Amino acid sequence: MAQASTALERRYGDTQRTDRWWLEPLLVGSGLLIFVVYSTVSGVLGEYWAFETEHGLYLSPFFEPLIHPEFLPDWFSPAILILWAPIGFRTTCYYYRRAYYRAYFLSPPACAVREPAGSYSGEGVFPFVLQNAHRWFMYVALLFIPILWNGAIRSFWLDGEGIGIGLGSVLLTVNAALLTMYTIGCHSLRHWVAGGLNQFSRTPLRRLRRRLWEIFTIANEHHRLWAWTSLIIVGVTDLYVHLVASEVVTDPNTWSGPI
Ligand code: FES
């Protein structure tokens, strides 16, 4: 009897929770799946990723910075040269790991809900050991902050007409701002600037490092918020640039030119 009761307790999904604990992993799993499918289709198969001028008045963030060497065939999307960095950064992010471990591996599906795995191997075995590359992706992600801001600032200028503003400029600016908040809220970045120190008062550049740590901590406290808002906006911005460039929608703006 006691054995039967133990077996019952260990059954996957057992919980005493009465709330809708399954809702969060369901929404998270669906949201991530939609983004992965959309970004793959848009980045790899899409054509309309820039609009106006040589590098695009509006250039989709999936393609920023635009790299398309002449030796590459026409069918090769420039996004492939860019997307590996943000994808690697996000898939190894501590928040996203929690999110997709719960949503896809059900490990565990939620707090206080029995998981299917009988043992825990952590992230010390392949392929999960690759998650430790997060810090390296973080270094690359830092380079994208000025690159995306450059693209956003460029979107306020139309050759022949000068400074102006359009809905695309606003989206690209919001996208750069949210990506900045997500990146500077990274746990690895916070640790990099001021973690692992035995005696802060004897640390070189301690004032600067402490100031940066305080700023990064503000962003870090809402890392999940920045993770989702930046993910949604980068997708929306890419879609918007596609729609404007393919002339499905007209960009409302202050220029009188061809837009
Ligand atoms: S922990 Fe999320 S981006 Fe580094």
Boltz pocket constraint, residues with backbone or C-beta under 6 A from the ligand:
constraints:
  - pocket:
      binder: B
      contacts: [[A, 89], [A, 92], [A, 93], [A, 94], [A, 95], [A, 96], [A, 134], [A, 138], [A, 182], [A, 183], [A, 185], [A, 186], [A, 187], [A, 188], [A, 189], [A, 223]]
      max_distance: 6.0
